[in-house]
Amino acid sequence: MLKGLIAALLAANLGFLAWSQGWLAPLGLAPHSGREPQRLAHQVHPEDLQVLPPQTLARRTPPPVCVESGPYSPAELQRAENVLRNALAEGSWQRITRERPGQWMVYMGPYTRLDLMQRRMDDLRKQRIAFEEVRNMPDWEPGVLFGRYGVEADARAHLTRLQALKVKYARVVRLVPPTTVHTLRLPRAEAAVQVQLPQWREAMGGKAWTPCSSP
């Protein structure tokens, strides 16, 4: 019984080997090779097929990039946003708002007489009060500068300290007013959108599109 089973298994293995190797092809028994010439007849316009290397495909389809345009003042913002609304799907662009601080200085001057300014500075030196002459600020020369501040309250606190030391004629001057500016950002500008960016520039107030800054 066992010998018969072994003989049957051996015969089955030999039969499978002969079939898989194509030795039984003359008898019409052979596996499909996958290389039948009749498959060529089923191809549709094979001459239109072009195989491109991966680097060529990468050049033809640039990846999405993050770009932004600005800054825009509140008055400029609506015009720029209208361009994007007409060209892009809602939600594909963002408005980023930033507050730019102003700048103030504690100052004395401008003086019409240099000898008078010199006397004031001599008095300040005697009191050991820190100051410097105004430089590279034509609208405020000649004058005495006690400090610059990004917060008006800090400038006024310094002025209060000077007044407590009997320093006369010092005052707070606003150099730059605080402003609100806006940037318009495309977080994922596809290749088709990147091509259109230069065309939108004039309609958006001449602002250039640049790579995104930090969030």
C-alpha positions as a printed Julia matrix, in Angstrom:
215×3 Matrix{Float64}:
   0.0     0.0     0.0
   2.74    2.46    1.0
   4.83    1.54   -2.02
   1.88    2.23   -4.3
   1.32    5.67   -2.75
   4.98    6.61   -3.16
   4.94    5.48   -6.78
   1.8     7.58   -7.45
   3.37   10.72   -5.91
   6.55   10.22   -7.91
   4.58    9.82  -11.11
   2.56   12.98  -10.37
   5.73   15.01   -9.73
   7.35   13.76  -12.93
   4.18   14.62  -14.83
   4.05   18.17  -13.43
   7.75   18.67  -14.27
   7.22   17.54  -17.84
   4.16   19.82  -18.19
   5.82   22.9   -16.66
   8.95   22.52  -18.82
   6.91   22.24  -21.99
   7.99   18.65  -22.75
   4.35   17.71  -23.36
   3.75   20.58  -25.82
   3.63   18.2   -28.83
   0.66   16.57  -27.11
  -1.06   19.95  -26.66
  -0.25   20.05  -22.97
   1.82   23.1   -22.0
   1.42   26.09  -19.65
   0.69   29.55  -21.04
   4.01   31.33  -21.53
   2.6    34.87  -21.5
   4.51   35.58  -24.71
   1.92   34.66  -27.27
   2.35   36.8   -30.4
  -1.44   37.12  -30.7
  -1.38   39.55  -27.74
   0.25   42.17  -29.95
  -2.93   42.33  -31.98
  -4.84   43.51  -28.91
  -2.68   46.62  -28.39
  -4.3    50.01  -29.14
  -1.97   52.49  -30.92
   1.26   51.11  -29.44
   3.19   53.74  -31.43
   1.78   56.45  -29.11
   3.39   54.9   -26.05
   6.48   56.74  -24.82
   8.5    55.52  -21.87
  10.13   58.37  -19.95
  12.8    58.13  -17.27
  11.73   59.19  -13.74
  13.85   62.36  -13.79
  12.05   63.55  -16.93
   8.68   63.1   -15.26
   9.91   65.08  -12.26
  10.9    67.97  -14.51
   7.55   68.0   -16.26
   5.47   67.99  -13.06
   7.0    70.3   -10.43
   5.83   69.52   -6.9
   3.51   71.94   -5.08
   5.26   74.86   -3.4
   4.32   77.36   -0.71
   4.4    80.96   -1.96
   3.12   84.26   -0.61
   2.57   87.81   -1.77
   2.62   91.03    0.22
   2.65   92.82    2.5
  -0.7    94.49    1.78
  -2.18   97.39    3.64
  -5.86   97.1     4.6
  -6.68   99.37    1.65
  -4.82   97.11   -0.81
  -6.08   93.82    0.57
  -9.55   93.65   -1.0
  -8.25   94.15   -4.53
  -5.64   91.42   -4.12
  -8.09   88.97   -2.57
 -10.56   89.48   -5.42
  -7.93   88.27   -7.88
  -7.49   85.04   -5.93
 -11.24   84.54   -5.48
 -11.74   84.71   -9.24
  -8.84   82.38  -10.03
  -8.72   79.76   -7.27
 -10.99   77.47   -5.32
 -12.16   78.69   -1.93
  -9.85   77.5     0.83
  -6.77   77.12   -1.37
  -5.25   80.39   -0.13
  -4.82   82.04    3.26
  -4.72   85.56    4.67
  -2.01   86.09    7.28
  -2.28   89.22    9.41
   0.65   90.67   11.31
   0.95   93.69   13.56
   4.02   95.83   12.95
   5.02   97.8    16.03
   5.67  101.5    15.85
   8.76  103.3    17.03
   9.1   106.2    19.46
  12.05  108.16   20.77
  12.69  110.34   23.78
  14.25  113.43   22.3
  15.31  117.01   22.82
  15.6   119.44   19.9
  16.01  120.3    17.1
  18.26  123.17   18.03
  18.75  126.28   15.94
  21.88  127.15   17.91
  24.66  124.61   18.41
  26.06  126.46   21.41
  22.73  126.05   23.21
  22.68  122.32   22.46
  26.23  122.05   23.74
  25.25  123.63   27.06
  22.34  121.21   27.4
  24.65  118.25   26.79
  27.17  119.55   29.33
  24.39  119.68   31.93
  23.38  116.1    31.11
  26.96  114.89   31.49
  27.21  116.54   34.9
  24.06  114.7    35.95
  25.44  111.47   34.43
  22.35  111.05   32.26
  22.88  108.83   29.21
  22.22  110.39   25.8
  23.63  110.63   22.3
  23.56  113.13   19.5
  21.05  112.43   16.75
  22.76  110.94   13.67
  21.45  110.03   10.21
  18.03  111.56   10.93
  17.97  114.82    8.97
  14.49  115.81   10.15
  15.63  115.72   13.78
  19.15  117.13   13.62
  20.74  118.69   15.54
  19.25  117.14   18.63
  19.72  114.91   21.65
  18.45  111.33   21.77
  17.74  109.58   25.06
  16.46  106.29   23.6
  14.25  104.54   21.05
  11.34  102.28   21.93
   8.97   99.89   20.2
   6.24  100.6    22.77
   5.0   104.11   23.4
   4.42  103.44   27.1
   8.12  102.6    27.55
   9.13  105.88   25.93
   6.79  107.85   28.19
   8.12  106.05   31.27
  11.65  107.14   30.32
  10.44  110.7    29.85
   8.89  110.62   33.33
  12.24  109.57   34.8
  14.01  112.42   33.0
  11.47  114.94   34.24
  12.02  113.7    37.78
  15.71  114.57   37.28
  14.72  118.1    36.22
  15.56  117.55   32.55
  13.64  120.2    30.63
  12.44  120.25   27.02
  12.63  116.48   26.49
   9.63  114.95   24.74
   8.32  111.75   23.16
   8.32  111.7    19.35
   6.64  109.04   17.23
   8.98  107.98   14.43
   6.95  105.13   12.89
   3.25  104.52   13.57
   2.12  100.98   14.37
   0.52   99.32   11.36
  -1.4    96.2    10.43
  -0.18   94.37    7.3
  -1.52   91.34    5.47
   0.13   88.58    3.45
  -1.69   86.28    1.03
  -0.34   82.74    1.02
  -0.8    79.7    -1.26
   0.31   76.75    0.92
   0.28   74.27   -2.0
   0.57   75.98   -5.35
   0.41   73.29   -8.05
   2.39   73.55  -11.28
  -0.57   75.0   -13.21
  -0.98   77.74  -10.59
   2.76   78.52  -10.5
   2.62   79.37  -14.21
  -0.12   81.94  -13.58
   1.51   83.74  -10.65
   3.38   86.35  -12.77
   0.13   87.13  -14.61
  -1.63   88.03  -11.36
   1.12   90.32  -10.1
  -0.04   93.55  -11.75
  -3.68   93.0   -10.78
  -2.56   92.42   -7.18
  -0.78   95.74   -6.89
   2.61   94.72   -8.24
   3.51   92.55   -5.24
   5.89   89.71   -6.09
   5.3    86.06   -5.15
   8.1    84.68   -2.99
   8.75   81.45   -1.04
   6.85   81.34    2.22
   8.46   82.77    5.31
   8.05   81.14    8.68
   4.44   80.62    9.78
